[in-house]
Amino acid sequence: MLEPFLGTWRLESSENFEAYLEQLGVPGSIRHLAALEKPTISIGARGDKVSIKTQTSFKNFEIVFKLGEEFDETTADNRKVKSVITLVGNSLVHVQKWLGKETTIKRQIVGGKMVATHSMNSVVSRRVFKKV
């Protein structure tokens, strides 16, 4: 069910995000700045299309997609990836694939907050967002 994810969320805490960005191949100077950011994420739905809009102090970006359908995505760090976002139980699971690599972002609502678990290789980052 997508409804619990709908709305606007602001980053409250972040663990191990810089190490995760390193796995993605993000350069060191950008990793440090990105790890300090407190993004706002807005999730909406219209018909069968879902949007996730991310706003930061240095870059805003949005993806629009249909659940379960692969789409082309240009990420905040400018990777060109093939993405699929699905609802698995109570989780919104976002898989990105590029150049033989893969990362997963799993979002769940826990205690009224959105917990995003980013994983690549053996590195896991946990980011907690509060609804605004």
Kinemage of the C-alpha trace (Angstrom):
@kinemage 1
@onewidth
@group {chain A} dominant
@subgroup {mainchain}
@vectorlist {calphas} color= white
{ca met a 1} P 0.000 0.000 0.000
{ca leu a 2} L 1.514 3.283 -1.168
{ca glu a 3} L -0.626 5.632 0.959
{ca pro a 4} L 1.605 5.657 4.085
{ca phe a 5} L 4.518 6.957 1.972
{ca leu a 6} L 2.591 9.856 0.431
{ca gly a 7} L 3.505 13.325 1.667
{ca thr a 8} L 6.599 15.370 2.403
{ca trp a 9} L 9.478 14.060 4.508
{ca arg a 10} L 12.574 15.817 5.929
{ca leu a 11} L 15.783 14.018 6.847
{ca glu a 12} L 16.107 13.633 10.610
{ca ser a 13} L 19.150 11.348 10.941
{ca ser a 14} L 21.636 9.557 8.740
{ca glu a 15} L 24.100 6.738 9.365
{ca asn a 16} L 26.940 5.630 7.089
{ca phe a 17} L 25.702 7.617 4.068
{ca glu a 18} L 29.151 8.847 3.026
{ca ala a 19} L 30.459 5.256 2.903
{ca tyr a 20} L 27.446 4.266 0.769
{ca leu a 21} L 28.135 7.155 -1.642
{ca glu a 22} L 31.731 5.941 -1.916
{ca gln a 23} L 30.428 2.551 -3.092
{ca leu a 24} L 28.421 4.354 -5.776
{ca gly a 25} L 31.634 6.002 -7.003
{ca val a 26} L 30.783 9.553 -5.886
{ca pro a 27} L 33.962 11.700 -5.594
{ca gly a 28} L 35.165 12.484 -2.050
{ca ser a 29} L 34.468 16.234 -2.025
{ca ile a 30} L 30.910 15.703 -3.257
{ca arg a 31} L 30.344 12.765 -0.858
{ca his a 32} L 31.170 14.939 2.133
{ca leu a 33} L 28.802 17.747 1.062
{ca ala a 34} L 26.016 15.308 0.178
{ca ala a 35} L 26.333 13.577 3.551
{ca leu a 36} L 25.805 16.930 5.297
{ca glu a 37} L 22.614 17.713 3.350
{ca lys a 38} L 19.172 17.482 4.975
{ca pro a 39} L 16.992 16.729 1.943
{ca thr a 40} L 13.243 17.001 1.743
{ca ile a 41} L 11.485 14.210 -0.155
{ca ser a 42} L 7.938 14.534 -1.489
{ca ile a 43} L 6.142 11.392 -2.612
{ca gly a 44} L 2.935 11.700 -4.603
{ca ala a 45} L 0.664 9.644 -6.824
{ca arg a 46} L -1.676 10.488 -9.664
{ca gly a 47} L -3.460 7.594 -11.304
{ca asp a 48} L -0.912 4.822 -11.843
{ca lys a 49} L 2.081 7.201 -11.799
{ca val a 50} L 4.156 7.845 -8.695
{ca ser a 51} L 6.582 10.729 -8.211
{ca ile a 52} L 9.460 11.130 -5.802
{ca lys a 53} L 10.820 14.669 -5.673
{ca thr a 54} L 14.011 15.355 -3.729
{ca gln a 55} L 15.035 18.888 -2.768
{ca thr a 56} L 18.454 19.865 -1.426
{ca ser a 57} L 20.307 23.145 -1.113
{ca phe a 58} L 22.369 22.405 -4.235
{ca lys a 59} L 20.193 20.212 -6.467
{ca asn a 60} L 16.545 19.287 -6.941
{ca phe a 61} L 15.452 16.241 -8.904
{ca glu a 62} L 12.322 14.197 -9.540
{ca ile a 63} L 11.499 10.753 -10.843
{ca val a 64} L 8.088 9.736 -12.175
{ca phe a 65} L 7.350 6.058 -12.690
{ca lys a 66} L 4.821 3.243 -12.610
{ca leu a 67} L 5.268 0.657 -9.872
{ca gly a 68} L 6.906 -2.503 -11.180
{ca glu a 69} L 7.923 -1.004 -14.554
{ca glu a 70} L 11.550 -0.379 -15.470
{ca phe a 71} L 12.456 3.229 -16.297
{ca asp a 72} L 15.544 5.259 -17.156
{ca glu a 73} L 16.788 7.431 -14.306
{ca thr a 74} L 19.551 10.009 -14.051
{ca thr a 75} L 20.555 10.049 -10.385
{ca ala a 76} L 21.591 13.038 -8.265
{ca asp a 77} L 25.238 12.074 -8.845
{ca asn a 78} L 24.541 11.881 -12.601
{ca arg a 79} L 24.604 8.084 -13.021
{ca lys a 80} L 22.462 6.799 -15.909
{ca val a 81} L 20.654 3.792 -14.465
{ca lys a 82} L 17.793 1.416 -15.145
{ca ser a 83} L 15.443 1.518 -12.174
{ca val a 84} L 12.474 -0.484 -10.965
{ca ile a 85} L 10.437 0.507 -7.908
{ca thr a 86} L 8.030 -2.011 -6.399
{ca leu a 87} L 5.879 -2.409 -3.326
{ca val a 88} L 7.003 -5.517 -1.459
{ca gly a 89} L 4.885 -6.015 1.657
{ca asn a 90} L 5.116 -2.700 3.521
{ca ser a 91} L 8.337 -1.652 1.725
{ca leu a 92} L 8.897 0.591 -1.277
{ca val a 93} L 11.919 -1.059 -2.937
{ca his a 94} L 13.991 0.897 -5.489
{ca val a 95} L 16.605 -1.075 -7.449
{ca gln a 96} L 19.091 0.771 -9.675
{ca lys a 97} L 21.329 -1.065 -12.181
{ca trp a 98} L 24.186 0.357 -14.268
{ca leu a 99} L 27.459 -0.876 -15.755
{ca gly a 100} L 27.102 -4.297 -14.122
{ca lys a 101} L 26.487 -2.724 -10.689
{ca glu a 102} L 23.369 -2.679 -8.516
{ca thr a 103} L 22.124 -0.774 -5.484
{ca thr a 104} L 18.883 -0.989 -3.523
{ca ile a 105} L 16.997 1.659 -1.565
{ca lys a 106} L 14.325 0.146 0.678
{ca arg a 107} L 11.856 2.583 2.256
{ca gln a 108} L 9.581 1.575 5.124
{ca ile a 109} L 7.268 3.428 7.488
{ca val a 110} L 8.325 2.682 11.068
{ca gly a 111} L 6.691 4.480 13.994
{ca gly a 112} L 5.333 7.198 11.709
{ca lys a 113} L 8.762 7.879 10.175
{ca met a 114} L 10.137 6.843 6.811
{ca val a 115} L 13.284 4.740 7.151
{ca ala a 116} L 15.375 4.451 3.977
{ca thr a 117} L 17.979 1.683 3.919
{ca his a 118} L 20.524 2.130 1.118
{ca ser a 119} L 22.689 -0.887 0.326
{ca met a 120} L 25.443 -1.686 -2.134
{ca asn a 121} L 27.962 -4.490 -1.849
{ca ser a 122} L 28.352 -4.959 1.920
{ca val a 123} L 27.794 -1.283 2.793
{ca val a 124} L 24.469 -0.280 4.351
{ca ser a 125} L 23.293 3.239 5.173
{ca arg a 126} L 20.182 4.078 7.184
{ca arg a 127} L 18.411 7.420 6.847
{ca val a 128} L 15.352 8.418 8.875
{ca phe a 129} L 12.843 10.995 7.620
{ca lys a 130} L 10.125 12.753 9.608
{ca lys a 131} L 6.856 13.774 7.971
{ca val a 132} L 6.404 17.546 7.682
